[in-house]
Amino acid sequence: MQRLWQIMAVVLLMIFAIHRHLVLRAPIGVENYFQRIRIAANDAPWQIEGWIGQDVPMPVQALNTLQPDVVVSRRYTNVETGSVAGVLLVHCVDAHQMVGHFPSRCYPAQGWHLDDLLPRDWNVGNIELHCNEFHFSKNDLDAAGSIVVINCMLRPGGAVLRDMNALSRSVVGAYGPRMGAGQLQIYFDTSVPREQRDAAVTSLVTGFTPALRAILEISPKNAIATDVNANSSRVATPVVLVRP
């Protein structure tokens, strides 16, 4: 009987090892998919309708936490209204890397207090954005203020997810963690009225639509079949300048 239990234990360990290998290995051809994301992010425009963008610094801590494959971070100013909006688009080749960097964690870690959290949805270019809208404030003598952060997670197969719980559930199945994940964040000072913020989200997301589609529109079949070698000469390291 003891011999039987030993054999069963070995078999179970082998099954576990095989399952872990299948879950954690990078799918065949996934690098082509990641390459398409890099190309699209690299082409993200600095001018979107009436908005003019410039890169902003990226904290080293955020880089170390995310270990991102792609990050584009810009501050856009509307030349007509003077309103300012920040845009952060980040992609990691392993979905688990997102765990340490999302608004409800990284902003409070820097002294911001969460005042309100609202579910918000947009439809831009036939992309359904299921977002959370965070309202943060800080009362420090050196850095008082308040901000609004609109955030969503992006997964292959067209999944736009509202929070980290949904992201965690999404890694079970065909699109495992090694297919990566993206995060879109648009942030404003609370002095910008809500109607202006909503209009800005629509305008700015329009400019980033090709990059969003590159993350969202993928299947295991075309991850294998699509070849981007012809476009490889266009790839440059995106400017990775982030507000956390």
LUMKE-938039 format. One record per atom (N, C-alpha, C): x, y, z; residue in three letters. Coordinates in pm, whole numbers, padded with zeros to 5 digits, always signed. Layout:
BEGIN
XYZALA
...
END
This chain:
BEGIN
+00083-00121+00000MET
+00000+00000+00000MET
+00086+00127+00000MET
+00195+00123+00081GLN
+00284+00239+00085GLN
+00344+00266-00053GLN
+00380+00157-00123ARG
+00435+00171-00258ARG
+00335+00237-00352ARG
+00207+00201-00339LEU
+00102+00260-00423LEU
+00090+00409-00397LEU
+00093+00449-00270TRP
+00085+00591-00236TRP
+00204+00668-00290TRP
+00321+00608-00289GLN
+00439+00674-00344GLN
+00425+00696-00494GLN
+00373+00594-00563ILE
+00353+00607-00708ILE
+00251+00717-00737ILE
+00141+00718-00661MET
+00037+00820-00681MET
+00093+00960-00656MET
+00178+00973-00554ALA
+00237+01104-00524ALA
+00325+01151-00637ALA
+00404+01059-00694VAL
+00491+01095-00807VAL
+00408+01136-00927VAL
+00301+01061-00955VAL
+00213+01094-01069VAL
+00151+01232-01050VAL
+00102+01261-00929LEU
+00041+01391-00902LEU
+00142+01504-00920LEU
+00265+01482-00873LEU
+00368+01584-00890LEU
+00399+01607-01038LEU
+00400+01499-01116MET
+00424+01513-01259MET
+00310+01589-01327MET
+00187+01559-01289ILE
+00071+01630-01346ILE
+00079+01778-01311ILE
+00113+01807-01185PHE
+00125+01947-01143PHE
+00233+02019-01222PHE
+00347+01951-01242ALA
+00458+02013-01315ALA
+00420+02040-01460ALA
+00350+01945-01522ILE
+00307+01963-01661ILE
+00207+02078-01671ILE
+00111+02081-01577HIS
+00012+02189-01577HIS
+00079+02325-01560HIS
+00174+02333-01469ARG
+00244+02459-01445ARG
+00321+02502-01570ARG
+00383+02406-01637HIS
+00456+02438-01760HIS
+00362+02491-01867HIS
+00246+02427-01883LEU
+00152+02470-01987LEU
+00095+02608-01957LEU
+00073+02636-01828VAL
+00015+02765-01790VAL
+00116+02878-01804VAL
+00241+02853-01764LEU
+00339+02960-01755LEU
+00420+02981-01882LEU
+00421+02885-01972ARG
+00502+02902-02092ARG
+00440+03007-02184ARG
+00524+03074-02258ALA
+00475+03172-02355ALA
+00417+03099-02475ALA
+00296+03134-02520PRO
+00236+03068-02637PRO
+00324+03086-02761PRO
+00316+02990-02851ILE
+00392+02997-02976ILE
+00349+03120-03054ILE
+00445+03198-03100GLY
+00414+03314-03182GLY
+00372+03438-03105GLY
+00372+03432-02970VAL
+00323+03547-02894VAL
+00412+03669-02912VAL
+00540+03649-02945GLU
+00629+03763-02964GLU
+00582+03849-03082GLU
+00522+03787-03183ASN
+00466+03865-03293ASN
+00356+03959-03243ASN
+00274+03907-03155TYR
+00167+03987-03093TYR
+00227+04103-03014TYR
+00326+04076-02931PHE
+00390+04182-02853PHE
+00456+04285-02945PHE
+00512+04239-03055GLN
+00576+04331-03150GLN
+00474+04428-03210GLN
+00356+04376-03241ARG
+00251+04463-03296ARG
+00210+04570-03194ARG
+00207+04532-03068ILE
+00173+04629-02963ILE
+00280+04737-02955ILE
+00407+04698-02961ARG
+00515+04797-02955ARG
+00506+04895-03072ARG
+00479+04843-03190ILE
+00469+04930-03308ILE
+00356+05030-03291ILE
+00238+04980-03249ALA
+00121+05068-03235ALA
+00144+05172-03125ALA
+00204+05131-03013ALA
+00231+05226-02905ALA
+00332+05331-02948ALA
+00429+05289-03027ASN
+00532+05381-03075ASN
+00473+05489-03165ASN
+00359+05459-03226ASP
+00294+05554-03316ASP
+00188+05639-03246ASP
+00173+05626-03115ALA
+00073+05706-03043ALA
+00099+05854-03066ALA
-00001+05930-03110PRO
+00023+06069-03154PRO
+00043+06166-03039PRO
+00126+06266-03064TRP
+00143+06376-02968TRP
+00034+06482-02985TRP
-00029+06487-03100GLN
-00138+06581-03124GLN
-00264+06503-03155GLN
-00368+06525-03074ILE
-00496+06457-03091ILE
-00605+06564-03086ILE
-00665+06591-03201GLU
-00764+06698-03211GLU
-00703+06826-03151GLU
-00764+06883-03047GLY
-00710+07006-02991GLY
-00611+06985-02878GLY
-00563+06862-02860TRP
-00474+06829-02750TRP
-00331+06814-02799TRP
-00238+06877-02729ILE
-00095+06867-02761ILE
-00025+06799-02643ILE
+00052+06694-02673GLY
+00113+06616-02566GLY
+00262+06635-02552GLY
+00311+06607-02434GLN
+00455+06602-02408GLN
+00481+06491-02307GLN
+00598+06429-02318ASP
+00631+06319-02228ASP
+00657+06372-02087ASP
+00625+06288-01989VAL
+00646+06323-01849VAL
+00732+06215-01783VAL
+00805+06248-01676PRO
+00900+06153-01616PRO
+00832+06028-01561PRO
+00905+05921-01562MET
+00857+05794-01508MET
+00931+05760-01380MET
+00862+05743-01267PRO
+00929+05705-01144PRO
+00998+05569-01158PRO
+01117+05560-01106VAL
+01193+05435-01112VAL
+01118+05324-01040VAL
+01050+05357-00931GLN
+00976+05257-00855GLN
+00869+05191-00941GLN
+00799+05272-01022ALA
+00696+05216-01109ALA
+00756+05122-01214ALA
+00871+05162-01268LEU
+00939+05077-01366LEU
+00979+04944-01303LEU
+01033+04950-01183ASN
+01078+04828-01117ASN
+00962+04736-01083ASN
+00848+04796-01048THR
+00730+04716-01014THR
+00670+04649-01136THR
+00654+04726-01242LEU
+00587+04676-01362LEU
+00677+04591-01451LEU
+00804+04629-01462GLN
+00893+04570-01562GLN
+00822+04567-01697GLN
+00780+04683-01748PRO
+00691+04686-01864PRO
+00763+04658-01995PRO
+00688+04606-02088ASP
+00736+04590-02225ASP
+00712+04720-02303ASP
+00603+04786-02273VAL
+00566+04913-02339VAL
+00506+05005-02235VAL
+00551+05128-02230VAL
+00485+05232-02152VAL
+00490+05361-02232VAL
+00377+05423-02250VAL
+00371+05557-02307VAL
+00298+05645-02206VAL
+00362+05750-02161SER
+00301+05841-02065SER
+00319+05984-02111SER
+00209+06056-02120ARG
+00215+06193-02168ARG
+00117+06282-02091ARG
+00151+06409-02091ARG
+00059+06511-02040ARG
+00011+06591-02159ARG
-00120+06593-02179TYR
-00180+06663-02292TYR
-00248+06791-02244TYR
-00228+06898-02321THR
-00291+07027-02293THR
-00384+07063-02408THR
-00506+07101-02374ASN
-00602+07144-02476ASN
-00577+07290-02510ASN
-00545+07317-02637VAL
-00507+07452-02677VAL
-00625+07548-02675VAL
-00747+07496-02672GLU
-00865+07583-02671GLU
-00910+07616-02529GLU
-00912+07516-02440THR
-00964+07538-02305THR
-00855+07553-02200THR
-00734+07511-02232GLY
-00626+07512-02134GLY
-00629+07395-02038GLY
-00728+07305-02052SER
-00737+07188-01965SER
-00618+07095-01987SER
-00579+07027-01881VAL
-00466+06935-01886VAL
-00514+06795-01848VAL
-00467+06695-01923ALA
-00499+06555-01894ALA
-00374+06471-01910ALA
-00358+06375-01823GLY
-00247+06280-01836GLY
-00297+06149-01894GLY
-00216+06088-01977VAL
-00250+05958-02035VAL
-00134+05861-02010VAL
-00167+05746-01956LEU
-00070+05640-01934LEU
-00122+05513-02001LEU
-00044+05458-02092LEU
-00074+05327-02150LEU
+00046+05237-02124LEU
+00021+05126-02057VAL
+00130+05036-02023VAL
+00092+04894-02063VAL
+00191+04818-02106HIS
+00168+04677-02138HIS
+00282+04594-02079HIS
+00245+04483-02016CYS
+00342+04388-01961CYS
+00324+04253-02028CYS
+00433+04183-02052VAL
+00424+04054-02121VAL
+00370+03944-02030VAL
+00368+03967-01900ASP
+00308+03873-01805ASP
+00203+03949-01726ASP
+00078+03901-01732ALA
-00032+03971-01666ALA
-00010+03986-01516ALA
+00066+03895-01456HIS
+00089+03903-01312HIS
+00167+04029-01272HIS
+00240+04086-01367GLN
+00321+04204-01335GLN
+00234+04327-01304GLN
+00107+04323-01343MET
+00017+04435-01316MET
-00023+04446-01170MET
-00003+04338-01095VAL
-00056+04333-00959VAL
-00008+04448-00873VAL
+00115+04492-00892GLY
+00170+04595-00805GLY
+00145+04737-00848GLY
+00074+04758-00960HIS
+00060+04895-01011HIS
-00079+04918-01067HIS
-00167+04970-00981PHE
-00301+05011-01023PHE
-00348+05116-00922PHE
-00445+05201-00959PRO
-00473+05321-00878PRO
-00500+05296-00731PRO
-00582+05196-00699SER
-00619+05177-00558SER
-00502+05130-00472SER
-00392+05094-00535ARG
-00272+05059-00458ARG
-00166+05169-00465ARG
-00131+05213-00587CYS
-00013+05300-00599CYS
-00040+05443-00551CYS
-00161+05494-00569TYR
-00187+05631-00523TYR
-00189+05641-00370TYR
-00263+05553-00298PRO
-00255+05558-00152PRO
-00114+05537-00099PRO
-00033+05457-00169ALA
+00105+05435-00125ALA
+00187+05564-00131ALA
+00140+05662-00209GLN
+00210+05790-00218GLN
+00137+05901-00142GLN
+00049+05861-00052GLY
-00014+05958+00036GLY
-00149+06010-00008GLY
-00203+05959-00119TRP
-00334+06003-00166TRP
-00444+05925-00094TRP
-00553+05995-00062HIS
-00667+05933+00005HIS
-00779+05911-00096HIS
-00833+05789-00099LEU
-00943+05758-00190LEU
-01073+05814-00134LEU
-01130+05912-00204ASP
-01255+05974-00160ASP
-01378+05912-00223ASP
-01365+05863-00346ASP
-01482+05808-00416ASP
-01435+05714-00527ASP
-01520+05620-00560LEU
-01492+05524-00667LEU
-01621+05497-00741LEU
-01620+05525-00872LEU
-01741+05513-00954LEU
-01713+05426-01076LEU
-01803+05334-01111PRO
-01790+05263-01238PRO
-01831+05356-01352PRO
-01750+05362-01456ARG
-01778+05447-01572ARG
-01754+05367-01700ARG
-01834+05395-01802ASP
-01821+05326-01930ASP
-01818+05426-02045ASP
-01737+05395-02145TRP
-01731+05473-02269TRP
-01733+05377-02387TRP
-01785+05425-02500ASN
-01774+05352-02626ASN
-01701+05443-02723ASN
-01579+05407-02756VAL
-01496+05490-02844VAL
-01444+05402-02956VAL
-01478+05434-03080GLY
-01430+05355-03193GLY
-01470+05210-03184GLY
-01594+05185-03134ASN
-01645+05049-03116ASN
-01568+04969-03012ASN
-01493+05037-02928ILE
-01431+04972-02813ILE
-01511+05007-02688ILE
-01563+04906-02621GLU
-01636+04928-02496GLU
-01536+04935-02381GLU
-01521+05054-02326LEU
-01428+05073-02214LEU
-01504+05065-02082LEU
-01477+04961-02006HIS
-01537+04944-01874HIS
-01432+04988-01771HIS
-01454+05106-01717CYS
-01351+05171-01634CYS
-01399+05191-01491CYS
-01306+05222-01405ASN
-01334+05276-01273ASN
-01283+05419-01269ASN
-01359+05507-01206GLU
-01318+05646-01189GLU
-01286+05668-01041GLU
-01159+05695-01012PHE
-01112+05715-00875PHE
-01100+05864-00847PHE
-01144+05905-00728HIS
-01126+06043-00682HIS
-01033+06039-00560HIS
-00917+06102-00574PHE
-00817+06104-00468PHE
-00793+06247-00422PHE
-00754+06259-00295SER
-00713+06390-00243SER
-00592+06372-00151SER
-00518+06481-00137LYS
-00399+06480-00050LYS
-00396+06613+00024LYS
-00377+06607+00155ASN
-00380+06728+00236ASN
-00245+06763+00296ASN
-00138+06704+00243ASP
-00005+06737+00292ASP
+00025+06884+00270ASP
+00099+06944+00362LEU
+00135+07084+00348LEU
+00219+07108+00223LEU
+00301+07009+00188ASP
+00390+07025+00073ASP
+00324+06989-00059ASP
+00215+06912-00054ALA
+00157+06863-00180ALA
+00008+06840-00166ALA
-00068+06943-00136ALA
-00213+06931-00126ALA
-00273+06935-00266ALA
-00387+06868-00282GLY
-00455+06870-00411GLY
-00553+06756-00423GLY
-00618+06747-00538SER
-00713+06639-00563SER
-00711+06606-00712SER
-00731+06479-00742ILE
-00723+06432-00880ILE
-00833+06330-00907ILE
-00863+06315-01035VAL
-00956+06212-01083VAL
-00877+06120-01176VAL
-00886+05990-01152VAL
-00813+05892-01232VAL
-00913+05794-01292VAL
-00912+05782-01423ILE
-00998+05686-01493ILE
-00909+05572-01541ILE
-00946+05450-01507ASN
-00855+05337-01527ASN
-00930+05213-01574ASN
-00865+05136-01664CYS
-00916+05005-01702CYS
-00800+04915-01740CYS
-00823+04785-01737MET
-00726+04684-01774MET
-00761+04628-01911MET
-00660+04584-01984LEU
-00679+04537-02121LEU
-00618+04398-02136LEU
-00696+04308-02196ARG
-00648+04171-02216ARG
-00677+04127-02359ARG
-00598+04034-02413PRO
-00625+03984-02548PRO
-00763+03919-02556PRO
-00818+03919-02676GLY
-00952+03866-02695GLY
-01059+03971-02677GLY
-01021+04099-02668GLY
-01118+04207-02659GLY
-01169+04236-02520GLY
-01101+04189-02417ALA
-01149+04206-02280ALA
-01098+04337-02221ALA
-01191+04430-02195VAL
-01161+04553-02122VAL
-01220+04536-01982VAL
-01135+04538-01881LEU
-01173+04498-01746LEU
-01165+04615-01650LEU
-01259+04615-01557ARG
-01273+04730-01467ARG
-01171+04732-01354ARG
-01127+04615-01308ASP
-01042+04613-01189ASP
-00951+04490-01189ASP
-00871+04481-01083MET
-00773+04373-01073MET
-00839+04238-01050MET
-00954+04235-00984ASN
-01024+04108-00965ASN
-01063+04048-01099ASN
-01116+04132-01187ALA
-01153+04084-01320ALA
-01030+04041-01398ALA
-00919+04114-01382LEU
-00795+04076-01450LEU
-00747+03939-01402LEU
-00753+03916-01271SER
-00709+03787-01217SER
-00792+03672-01272SER
-00924+03694-01285ARG
-01010+03589-01340ARG
-00980+03563-01487ARG
-00936+03666-01557SER
-00917+03655-01702SER
-00798+03569-01741SER
-00706+03545-01650VAL
-00585+03469-01687VAL
-00609+03319-01687VAL
-00730+03276-01648VAL
-00765+03134-01652VAL
-00828+03105-01788VAL
-00770+03012-01862GLY
-00826+02977-01992GLY
-00726+02997-02104GLY
-00779+03017-02225ALA
-00693+03025-02345ALA
-00595+03141-02337ALA
-00639+03254-02279TYR
-00552+03371-02270TYR
-00488+03374-02132TYR
-00387+03292-02113GLY
-00322+03282-01983GLY
-00235+03402-01953GLY
-00166+03402-01839PRO
-00088+03519-01798PRO
+00022+03556-01895PRO
+00077+03456-01969ARG
+00188+03485-02059ARG
+00143+03550-02190ARG
+00013+03575-02207MET
-00034+03657-02318MET
-00031+03805-02282MET
+00007+03835-02157GLY
+00026+03974-02117GLY
-00102+04046-02080GLY
-00086+04173-02043ALA
-00199+04258-02006ALA
-00159+04404-02024ALA
-00258+04486-02051GLY
-00236+04630-02063GLY
-00318+04706-01960GLY
-00282+04831-01942GLN
-00356+04918-01850GLN
-00360+05058-01911GLN
-00480+05115-01912LEU
-00500+05251-01961LEU
-00544+05338-01844LEU
-00478+05453-01830GLN
-00509+05545-01721GLN
-00511+05687-01777GLN
-00620+05758-01750ILE
-00632+05898-01789ILE
-00665+05976-01662ILE
-00590+06081-01634TYR
-00607+06150-01507TYR
-00614+06301-01525TYR
-00686+06365-01433PHE
-00713+06508-01438PHE
-00706+06567-01298PHE
-00681+06696-01291ASP
-00707+06771-01169ASP
-00858+06785-01156ASP
-00909+06784-01032THR
-01054+06792-01015THR
-01112+06927-01053THR
-01027+07026-01080SER
-01077+07155-01127SER
-01134+07146-01268SER
-01100+07039-01341VAL
-01157+07020-01475VAL
-01299+06966-01459VAL
-01401+07035-01510PRO
-01539+06990-01494PRO
-01562+06851-01554PRO
-01660+06782-01499ARG
-01685+06644-01543ARG
-01714+06637-01693ARG
-01795+06727-01746GLU
-01827+06719-01889GLU
-01702+06736-01976GLU
-01609+06821-01931GLN
-01483+06836-02005GLN
-01397+06710-01992GLN
-01397+06650-01874ARG
-01321+06526-01856ARG
-01375+06416-01946ARG
-01508+06402-01950ASP
-01568+06297-02032ASP
-01537+06318-02180ASP
-01545+06442-02225ALA
-01513+06472-02365ALA
-01366+06445-02393ALA
-01280+06477-02296ALA
-01136+06454-02314ALA
-01105+06305-02325ALA
-01172+06224-02243VAL
-01150+06079-02251VAL
-01181+06029-02391VAL
-01294+06072-02446THR
-01332+06029-02581THR
-01229+06072-02684THR
-01185+06197-02676SER
-01088+06248-02774SER
-00954+06176-02763SER
-00904+06164-02641LEU
-00771+06107-02622LEU
-00769+05957-02653LEU
-00874+05887-02614VAL
-00881+05744-02646VAL
-00885+05723-02797VAL
-00950+05815-02868THR
-00952+05805-03015THR
-00810+05802-03071THR
-00723+05887-03016GLY
-00585+05889-03063GLY
-00509+05762-03030GLY
-00545+05698-02920PHE
-00475+05576-02877PHE
-00544+05448-02923PHE
-00651+05462-03002THR
-00727+05345-03045THR
-00643+05238-03114THR
-00552+05272-03207PRO
-00471+05166-03269PRO
-00391+05085-03167PRO
-00336+05151-03066ALA
-00260+05079-02964ALA
-00352+04991-02879ALA
-00471+05042-02846LEU
-00566+04962-02769LEU
-00609+04839-02848LEU
-00637+04859-02976ARG
-00678+04746-03060ARG
-00566+04642-03072ARG
-00443+04689-03076ALA
-00331+04595-03085ALA
-00327+04503-02963ALA
-00361+04557-02846ILE
-00365+04475-02725ILE
-00488+04385-02723ILE
-00602+04439-02764LEU
-00729+04369-02748LEU
-00760+04267-02857LEU
-00727+04297-02980GLU
-00773+04215-03092GLU
-00668+04112-03130GLU
-00680+03997-03065ILE
-00583+03890-03086ILE
-00650+03758-03050ILE
-00613+03652-03120SER
-00658+03518-03086SER
-00538+03426-03091SER
-00545+03308-03027PRO
-00431+03218-03032PRO
-00389+03183-03174PRO
-00485+03174-03267LYS
-00451+03137-03405LYS
-00367+03244-03473LYS
-00415+03372-03467ASN
-00337+03472-03539ASN
-00214+03516-03461ASN
-00206+03478-03333ALA
-00080+03500-03261ALA
+00029+03413-03323ALA
-00011+03295-03369ILE
+00085+03205-03431ILE
+00109+03242-03577ILE
+00001+03279-03647ALA
+00011+03294-03792ALA
+00069+03426-03837ALA
+00046+03534-03760THR
+00085+03666-03806THR
+00234+03687-03790THR
+00297+03741-03893ASP
+00440+03768-03891ASP
+00460+03917-03907ASP
+00536+03979-03817VAL
+00558+04123-03827VAL
+00703+04155-03861VAL
+00776+04058-03910ASN
+00916+04085-03945ASN
+00929+04199-04043ASN
+00830+04213-04134ALA
+00837+04319-04234ALA
+00830+04456-04170ALA
+00772+04464-04050ASN
+00758+04593-03983ASN
+00865+04616-03878ASN
+00956+04522-03861SER
+01049+04530-03748SER
+01137+04653-03755SER
+01162+04703-03873SER
+01248+04820-03886SER
+01182+04945-03830SER
+01050+04942-03812ARG
+00979+05058-03761ARG
+00982+05064-03609ARG
+01023+04955-03544VAL
+01011+04949-03400VAL
+01124+05025-03333VAL
+01087+05113-03242ALA
+01185+05179-03157ALA
+01135+05168-03014ALA
+01224+05183-02919THR
+01181+05177-02781THR
+01092+05295-02750THR
+00964+05272-02711PRO
+00875+05384-02682PRO
+00928+05466-02565PRO
+00895+05593-02564VAL
+00931+05676-02450VAL
+00849+05629-02332VAL
+00914+05596-02223VAL
+00845+05535-02111VAL
+00850+05630-01992VAL
+00764+05726-01995LEU
+00763+05830-01893LEU
+00626+05831-01828LEU
+00620+05798-01700VAL
+00494+05761-01637VAL
+00464+05844-01513VAL
+00338+05875-01496ARG
+00290+05916-01366ARG
+00227+05793-01302ARG
+00256+05761-01175PRO
+00207+05637-01115PRO
+00056+05637-01101PRO
END
